[in-house]
Amino acid sequence: MKIAIRLLALGLLLALSAPPAAHAGRGRPSGFSFWIGKTDSGIQTGAATRFYLANAPETGDAGTTEALREFPMPTSGTLSELRVSLSADVDAAGDSLVVTVRKNGADTRLACSIVGSTGTEMYCENVGDEAVFARGDRVSLQFVTAGSPAAVLPGWSLRFDPDATSEGILPAITTIALAGNSDSWWGLGCGTVVNGSDVTRQLAMPIAGRIVAMYVRSSGVIASGNRSVDLYKNGVASTEMTCTLNNAAQDCSDVIGQIVLNPGDTLTAHAVSADAATLQGVNIGLLLIPYNPGEFALLTGASPSVSATNYMYMNSAGSGLATATEATAAGYLPPLLLLRAFALVSVAPGTGASWRFGIRRDLTTDTALGCTIADPATNCSVAYAIGTELNQRIAWSSVPSAVAPAAARAMLSLAVKAR
């Protein structure tokens, strides 16, 4: 009996003294999410350093100026499980790629390397290290190449664990300089160019929840005048969430307001500039509390062909890019549960015309997550639970009807949950 008690006590002592497992300890909640990226910007073919937006990259997103690729964290939490996949072999011995998560302009331990060899090298991961962030910290993703690697396309994912239960993050990112003395709108959740019209940048939210904080980061100091930043919900300016970048300012935030969202509500980022000489990009981090814990959104936008099937990225956007080459657009996902899909076009298809939007898996399989927008409608949605496996390739597809629909901007959204 005494031996049993001593063994039990020893077991308890060992359990208490053992190091915490990944994503355990520190009171982390279970409602984690993923940041997912894929671009058509191939890695540099010579030794070079480039930066990407980690959670909502634009197509053609790589840049030499880190300030344009920094995302402001609207809450505290931990990034981990960095996984990087390339579209083909990085190349021979002496050629390599090192990918590093950066915090406030400095390297973190969260990094992985793809080193060329005589075999096929196109994947790396780091599932042991972490990078801890506070509110207002800046995140970027650094790519460093050595030798003469092939210009292959990169895709990646990062796990995000918030410090508070079931918090999520929505980015609104533009690396395009906002024009002075003008109104500009851009899409939530995906890197995208700005526009002078709200309707062409609206994204239908696929999840319900509350936006409770907004952090704004300009790529440079506002030298003169000011820039007011807010959000549009269902085409109407919201006074609940706004902040202003004044003279000599590069950051602002609003942690007082609240915007309630239901599935299908549209959301757009908006800025009014009163500084004719200052043309920085503006990146926005939104703190979202989902009503269904653990759900988060993958959002994208593009201008698809009205005469042929196109494919679009799962969590990025560019200057109207949709492509006829599915392999270019297909991103690499972690294990997810795909729950609901929403599609919104800026112009109704027209008499006898329609669009079919759907999710594709591994370049061949159409899933049940698809819906049709027929004139005079401008939106559609569908709910159907479908699972993905690690590094399964996923893309949106757009199929126009035989009667060509009107040219339109398509804004697509997907509700997902990590599994």
N, C-alpha and C positions, 0 to 999 in steps of 0.2 A: 504493500500500500504506500509506504513512504517512498519507495523507488518510483512508483507511478506519479506521485505528487511532484517529486523532484524533476522527473522528465517533463511533466506538464509545465512546471515553472520555467525550466530551461527553454522549452519551446516558445513560451510567451516572451521570454527575454530576447531570444533570437528574432522573433517576429517584430518586436518593437525596435530593435537595433538595426534591422536590415534596411538597405537603401530603398527609397520608394520606387515603384515601377513607373515606367513612362506614363504620363497623364494621370498618375495617382498622386495622392498627397496634396498638400497646399489647398485642399478643399475644392478642387476643380469640379465643375458640374459635368454631367454627361451629355449635355446638349451642344456638342461641338459641331463645327462646320468646316468646309474646305474652301480655300482660295484656288482657283483653277485658271490657267492661262495657256494660250496657244497663239502664235502669230505667224504671218507669212514672211517675216524678216529673218532670213537665214543667219546663222552665226557667222562671225567674221572669218574670212578665209586666211587672214594673217594674224600675227600677234597683235591683239588689241583688247581694249576694255570698253564694254558697252553696258547700258542700264536699261531695264525693263520695269514697267509697272507690274507689281507682283500679283495683284488681284483683279485687274480689269484691263488687260493690255489692248492697245490698238493694233490692228494689222499694220505691219511696217513700223513697229513701235520702238525698236532699239535706238538709243541715242547716246551721245557722248556727254551730255549735260545731265548730271544726276538730279539736279533741282527740278527738272521737268518730269522726272519719273518717281518722285517721292509722294507717298500716300500718307495723309495725316490720320493717326489712329484715334477714333472717337471713344474708345474705351480701353481698359487695360486687359491684358491677356497674354497668351503664349503661342508662338508659332513653332511648329515641329513637323516631322515627317515630310521633309523635302524629297520630292521625287521628280526626276527630269528624264524625259524621253525625247529622242531625236528621230526624225523621219527616215534616217539612213545612217550608215556607219560614219563615225567621226573621222575616220581615215587611218593612215598608217602610223607606225611608231614615230614618236616625236611630235605628233599632233594631239592636242588635248583641249578640253573645255573644263573650266572650273566655275561653278555656279554658287554664289554666296548671297544669303539674306543680309541686308545692310540695315543698320539702325542709326538714325541721325548722322548719316555720312560715314559710319565706321563699320567694319566687318563684324559679324557675329560668328559663333561657332557652328551655326547651321549652314553647312556647305557640303557639296559633293563634287566629284571629279569624274569625267569620262576621258580615259586615256587611250589613245590609238594603239593598235597592235596589228598582228597579222590576222586576227580573228575579226568578228563583228562586234564593235563597241558602240552602243547607242542608248545606254540607260545607266543612271546612277541614282542612289538614294542615301539619305541620312535619316535614320529613324531613332537615333540615340541622343542627338543633341537638340537643344531648344534655344529659342530667343525670346526673352521676356520684354514686353512693351508696356508703357504707361500711356495714359491719355495725352494726346498731343505729340507723341513720338512719331518719327517719320520712318516709313518702310520703303525700301527699294530692292530690286533684284539685280545683282551684278553678274555679268558674263565676262570671263577673261579667257581668251584663246591663246594658244602657243603653237609654234610651228605653222603649218599651212593646212588646217583642217578643211573638210568639205563644207560647203555652204548649205548645211542641212537645216531643216526647220525644227525649232524647239517647242516642246510643250512641257508643262509642269503642274504640280499641285502641292499645296501646303495645308497642313491641319491647323485650325485656329481654335484654341480653348479659351473662352472668356473667363475672367476672374469671378464675374457675377453670373448667376444661373441663367441659362438660355438667352444670352445676348447674341445678337448677330450684327453683321456689318454690311452696309450697302455703300459702294463707292460711286461717285459721280466725277469722272475724270476727263479732262481735256488737256492735251499737250499743245493744242492750237492756241495761239495768242488771241485773247479777246480784244476786239476792236474798241478803241476809245470812243467815248460819248455815244454809246449805243446799247441796245438790249441784245442779249445773247442767250440762247437756250441750248442745252445738250442733254443727252440721255442718261438716266440713272443706271448704275450697275454695269456699264460697259464703257470702255474708252471710245469716244466718238467725237466727230467734228461738231462745231457749233453751227447754229442756224438762227436766222432772224424770225423764225416762226415756232411757236410752242407745239403746234399740232404735228409737225414732222419729227419731233423728238420724244413724244410721249411713249412711256412704257407701261403696259398693264401689269400691275403687281400680282404675282401668282399666289402670294401668301397674305394672311391677315396678321396685323400687329400694330405696334406703336413706334414711331420714330421719336426718340426722346433726347437726342443730342446731335449737334452738327459741329464738325471741326473743318475749317477751311485753311488751305495752304496755297499761297501764291508762289509761283516759281521764282519771283523776284520781288524786291521791295517796291511798294507803290510810291513812286517818286513825287507825284502831285495829284491833287484831287482825291477821289475815293472810288471804291468799287463795292456796291451793295450786293450781297448774295442771298438768295432765298430759294424756295421751292414752289412749284406749281402742282396742285392736286386737282385732277379732273379739269384741267384747263384754266383754273382760277388761282391767282396768287394767294399763298397762305401767309398770314401774318404771324403764325405760331412759331416759325423757325426762320430766323434771319440774322445776319451779322454783316458788319461793314469793315473793309480794309481801308484804313485812313492813311494819310501821309506817313511815310517811313514804316508802315506796317507790312508784315508778310503773313500774319496769321490772325484769325478771329474765330470765335466760337459762340454757340448758343446752347446752353444746357438747361434752359428754363422751359422752352416751348414744348409742344407735343402735337404730332400729327397722327391721327388714327387712320389706318388703311384696311380696306376689305379687298378680297380677291376681285380683280377687274378694275379697281381704281387706278387711274393713271398718275404718273409722277414724272416731273421734269425738273432739272436744275436750271437756275436762272441767275443772271448777273446783269446789273445796270452799271455801266462804266461812266465816270465823270473825269477821266484822266486821259486826254487825247494822246499823250506822248508815251504812256506806259502800256505795253502789250503782252504782259505775262499770261501764261496758262494758269488755270485755277483748278485745284483738285479738292474734292469734298469727301469727307468721311462721315457717314450717318450711322448712328447707333439705333438698331432696330430690335425691339422686343417682340418676337413672334408669339402669337396666341397658341400655336401648336409647337411646344418646345422642341428644338432640334431642327425645325424646318428652316431652309434658307433658299435664296433665289439665284438662278443663273440667268443672265439677261444679255441680249444682244440686239444689234440693229444693222440693217443693210438695205441696199436698193437692188432687188433681184431682177433678172431678165424677164421681160413680158412675153418672150417667145420660146424659152428653153428652160429646162430644169436647172436650178442653181443650188449651191450648197453654202451654208453659212456657219461661222464659228459658234461654239456653244457659249462662250463667255468673253467675247471681245467684239469690237466693231471698228470700222475705219471709214474712209471717205467714200461711202456707198458701195464697198466691196462685197460682192457675192461672186462665187466662182463656179465654173463648170467642172472643175477638178475636185472631186470629193476628198481625195487624200490630203489635199492642201488644207482644207477647212476642218477635217476631223480631229478633235482634241482627245487627249488621254485622260480618262477619269479615274478617280479612286472608287472604291465600292460605294455605290449610292443607291437609293430608292427614288426613282423618278415618279412624281405624284400627279402633277397637273401642268398642262401647257396652255399658254395664252398667246394669241397672235393679234396684232393690230396693224392696219395699214392706214397711211395718211390720206389716201383717196380711195373711194369705193371703186370696185372693179369695172362697173359699167354694165349695160344691158347684155345679158347672155354670157357674161364673163365671170371668172372666179379665180381664186388662188387656193391651192392646197398646201398647207404647211405641216410638216411632220418631223419626227425624230428618227434618225438612222443610226444603226449600230454596226460597227465593223464593216462599213462600206457596202453592205449588201442587204441588211435586214431592216425592213420598215417595221416600226413598232406600232402599237395601238395608240400611241400618243401623237395624234394628228387630227387636224380639223380643217374645214373649208370655209372660206369667206366668199360669198356670192353676192352680187349686186342686189340691193343697195347697201348691204351690211359693210361695216369696216372692221369687224372683230369676230373672233371665234375662240372657243376654249374646249378642253376635254380633260377628263380625270381618269387615270388608269395606272395602277401601281406596277412598275417594271424595275427590275434590278440590273445593276451593272457590276462588272468585275474589275479588278485592278488592271489599269492600262487598257481597258476596252475603249475603242475609238468611237466617238459620238459626234454627230453633226446635225444641224437643221437642214431640211430640204424645202425648196419652194418649187411648186409645179403650177405653171399658168395653164388656163384652159385654152382650147383650140381658138376660141374668140379671145384675142389678146386683151387682158385686163389693162386698165389705165396704169401708167407708170406711177409707182408709189414707194415710199419709204416703209419697210416692214420692220416693226419692233416686236421682238419675240422674247417670251419669258417662260421659265420653267421652275416649278416648285420641287425641291429635292430634299432628301434627308440622308445623312451619313448612316452607314450600317456596318 
